[in-house]
Amino acid sequence: MEKENLISQLQMAIAKGQLEKVIEYFINNLKLFDNYLVNNIIQVSAYYKSSKDDYASQLIDEKDFRQAKAKTTSSLLMILDDLPENINYPVFSDANLPKEEPKPESQKPKTASSHAEMIETLLQEYKTQLILEGDPKRKMAIELEIQRLEKLMEEL
């Protein structure tokens, strides 16, 4: 699979909140990447799993878990930027990945206000990254993501 097609599919999965599926894809294909990318993937995976477990155990509240998901989303998007060229990537599809776990009944359905809070958290994270980022290409990618999120906020 071409890199551009893969990135597009992974971005769509991230946008749908399928972070675990994207992480699982990367974990299943670690052999394709250099040590830098492998370390980033493992770190993101461990952070997300730890945050999810802490939330399930009620060690962190929903706001902290949303922030963890925002950081995970941001990190996954940065990994997409670092994917090497000229690799025949395996196909990303739901069929190749474990099914998403059913959500506990205790979790409330997401409302427009909770979506707005998540987007706001992401915006703050990206704005912080924009200030700290030195690479012009990454700055441009972050600025585009900020614009996209601001447009989503307007639509809510």
N, C-alpha and C positions, 0 to 999 in steps of 0.2 A: 504494500500500500504506500502511496506517495505521502510525503511528510505533510503537505498542505491539506490533503483529504483527512489524514489522521488528526491534525490539529483542529480542523473544523468539527469533526465528530466529537473530539474530547472537549472542546469549548462548549458544544451544545449540551453534552452530559453535565459539565460543570454548571452551566446556566440552569439546568433542570434540578440542580442540587444533588446529583448522583456522584458525590465526592468519593464514596467508597469504591464505586465501580472504576473510576479513573485511577485511583490509587492501586486497586487490584490489577488493573492493566499494566501499570508501570512495574509493580512488584513481580508480576509474571514474566516480564521481559527485561529484567535487570541486566542480563548478559549483553544487551545491545549498547549499553551506555558506559561512559568512562567513570572513573572513581568519583569525580566531583558530582556528577549527576546521580549516581547510585547513592552517595551519601545524602544528597538532598531528598531523594525519594524516600529513603529509609527514615530520615528525620521527620518528614511530613507525615508519613504513615504512622510512626510511633506517636507523634504529637496528637494526631486526630484520634487514634484509638484510645490513647490515654484520656483525652478530653471527653470522648464519648462514654468511656467507662466511668469517669468521675461524675458525669451528668446522670448516668443511669443509677449510680450509687448515691446520688444527691449530695455529692461533695462539692459540686459547683451548681449554680443556679442557671436558669435558662438564658439570662443575659450573658453570662460568662461563656456558655456553650455556643451561643450565636457568635460571640467574638472569636472563639476558637475556630468555628466554621469559616468565618470571614478570613482569618489568617491562613487557614488551610487552602481556601479558594485562591487567595492571592499567591501563595507559594506554588500551587499547581499551575497557575497561569505563567509564573516565572519559569517553571520547569519547561512548559511548552515552548517558551522563547529560546530555551537552551538546547532543544532537541537537535541532534546532529543531522546533517544532510546525507544524502547518498546511502541511506539504509533502507532495506526492504522491510518495512514495519509490518508486523502481524495485524490482521484486521481487528478493529475494535468493534465488538457487537455485544449486545446484551446476552446473546446465546452462549458466549464464551465465558461469561462471568456469573458468579453466584447471585441468586435472586436476592432482592432487597428484603431485609427483615421487616415484618409487619410492625407498625408503630403501636406502642402501648395505648390502650384506650384512654389512659389518663392524660395523654398529650392532647391539647386543644388544637383544632384546626387553625391553620394560619389565617390571620385577618390582614386586611390592607395595612393596618397600623403596625403589625409585627413585621410585615414585609418592608415597610418604610424604615423601621428600626434596623433591620438587617442591612438594608441598602445604606443607611446612614453610617452604620458601623464600618461597612466596606469602604465608603467614601473617606471616612476619617483615616482608615488604614492606608489607603492609596495616597492620600494627601501627605501623610507622614513619609511614605516611601518616596514620593516625588521630591520632597525636600532633601532626603538623605541620598538619593540615587545620583551617581556621578556619570554613568554611561548615557550618552544622548539618545541612543536607540531605545533603551529601556525607559528613559524619561518620556519619550514620545508615546510608547506603548501604554504607560501609566496614565498619561494625559488623555489618551483615547478612551481608556477604561473609565476614567473619571467622568468624561463627557457622556459616555453611554449610561452610566449609573445616574447621573443628574437627569438625563432624559427619562429614565425609568421612574425617578422620583416625581417628576412632573406629571407622569401618566397616572400615578396612584391617587 
